[in-house]
Amino acid sequence: MSDPKVFDILVVGGGMVGSALALGLSRQGWRVALVEGSERKTLLEAPAVAASVEDFEPRVSAISVASQRLLEALGVWDVIVAGRHCPYQTMTVWDGDGTGRIQFEAAELQARALGTIIENRHIVRALFSALADSDVELIDGVKVIGWWQDQGQRGIELESGTRLGADLVVAADGAHSRLRQWVGLPTREWDYDQQAIVCTVKTSQNHRFTAWQRFSPTGPLAFLPLLTESGDEHFCSIVWSQDTDEARRLMALDDQAFASELERAIERELGVVESVSRRYAFPLRQRHAKDYIAAGFALVGDAAHTIHPLAGQGANLGYGDVRAMLDELARARKAGLSASNDLVLARYQRRRKGENLAMMAAMEGFKQLFARDELPLRWLRNTGMRWLNQLGPVKNRVAAEAMGLDL
């Protein structure tokens, strides 16, 4: 077998997280390769102009201010917001079985927006456009079939038989990361017995640049605002997390019946649901790697952790991983250390593991709190939401933490 082509850093997985990491590392002067299963031409295709619910991608992310700053530093934010995107100034959260309601306002934080709703493919497209003008060696349209280690070297094998090696291999290959499994990093995980239904809807009332979230005992419903190129404010992306049996019932409904269920679930805050795109449902599972690192190996994004979508923090946690890894590898390069230095990787894990676990624990706590229907707990959560809504400084601190702002 021929000798592998060797890089400083090999990033496997070219989604929103992996492509951002590869781009940032190349800017630091590392010799970087990015391996992606899809072909670059498909990732660079211009999307259709939005004229109906079917023109939006169902997968969207609520990009925080902290994640925006990362994308700005990478030089891709202006490209992203030149296309479809929707900043939201308000977030309204309430308990469907009570009177508790809390509202977060960007104006109270002296911020332009609480965050920005962006279709995932627009972010990936902007990153791949930047990669084309970078020193990253993009190896696209390939399938990774194995992991190898030999006399201190390590890397991956492609279906073609090609072997690629690197001082550091970073797995950004998603929640079901094969690299994580091949390297032998165990996870702690459990099934929520819920499914998330995602689709795009058009409503009779505009969304008022507000993200809406209603909690119920069977799961939360989020309406995330979208904006067409022409400025139409009547479209939203929905994420409806429901117990598995209820999710299956909802998925079996025709579009008109499903729209009626949505109207009732969101308490007609946006009027009539006029149209619904094709629906998708996927099972929800909490997953966290017990370790993010091994010798010459690291996990980022969903390969390291997956979280319940109720707070829309999945992409932002992944970009938190990217920021930390870029920081630590920049320090390593300045100090003349290798990318695989054990202390460098340990600092990355220490910075990210605690923060990710804290967010996952908080989301699990929220889910359990709103899933319980006992009267004392219902009173507690509704009283707590009303109390927090009246405490401006405390409420703003909560919002600032989620946004990555310093107050």
C-alpha positions, 0 to 999 in steps of 0.5 A: 500500500502506498504511503498516505498523503499527510497533513498537519490537520485533517477535518472529516465532515464539511457541514457548518462546523467542520467547514468553519473549523478547516477554514479558520485553521488554514488561516492560521497557517496549518496544512489542512485537508477537509474531507466531505462526502457530498460534492462541492458543486452541489454545496455551492448551488444557488438556492431558488428564490423563495416564493412558497413554503417549499422553497425554504430548506427545512433545516435552519439554525438560530445563530447567536451573536457569538456565532455571528462573530465567529463567522464574521472573523472567518469573513463569511458573514457578509456573504451569508446575510446577502442571501436569505436570513431573518434577524429576530428582535423578540423571543416569546416563551409561554406555558400552554397549560398555564399563565406563565409567559416571558419575553426577551427583547433585543432593545433591552440588551442594546443589541440589534437582534437576539439572533438570526434564523438562517437556512443551514445550506446558506451557511455551508454555501458561504463557507465553501465559497470561502474554502475555494479561495483558501489553502484548504485541500478539499477532498469532496465526493468521497466515502470514508471507510476506515481509521488507521494507526501505524507507528505513531501515524494516524489517519483515514482510508477512503473507499477508493483505497487512498489513505490520508494521514495527519498529526491531528484528525478532527471528527466533524462527521455528525451525531452518528460519527463513525470516526468516534466509534472507530477510535473507541470514544464511548458516549453517554446517551438516552432516547427522549422517546420524542420526535421533532417535526420540521417544516416551513409554514406560511401564516396569515399574520406576519411574524413580527420578527419574533421567535415563538415557543410554546411548551406543553406536556408532550413537547415544545413547539417553536415558530422561527421567523423567516424572510423572503428576498422580497421581504415577506414576513409571513413564513416561519420554520417550525420545530415541533417536538412531540412524544413519539406516538403523538408525532406519528399521529401528526405526521399521518394527518393531511396538510389541512388537518396538520395546519389546524393542529398547528394553529391550536398549538400556537394559540393562533398567535400568527393567525391562520396557517395558510400552507405547509411544506413537506414535513420531516420527522426525526427521533430525538436522542441526547448524546455526549461523548465521555471524552472529546479527545484521544491521541492525535484525535478530537471531536467537534460539534454533533460528533461530540454532543447532541442536544434537545432542539427546544432552545435551538442551541445545537449549532451554537454549541458546535461553533463554541467548539470551533472557537475554542479549538481555533484559540488553542491551536493558534496558541500551539502554533505560536509556541511551536507545539504540534497540533496533536500536543496532549496539553493543547487537546486537553485544554480544548476539552476542558474549555468545552466539556463543562460548558456543553454539559451545563447547557445539556443539563439545563435543557434536560431540566427544562424538558422535564419541568414542562413535561410534568403536569402536577399542579404544584410544578405547574404553579411553580413554573408559571410563577417562576416565568412571571417572576423572571419576566418582571426582573429585567436585569436577571432576565437580560443576563439569561438572554445575554448568556444564550447570545454570547454577549457580555453585559 
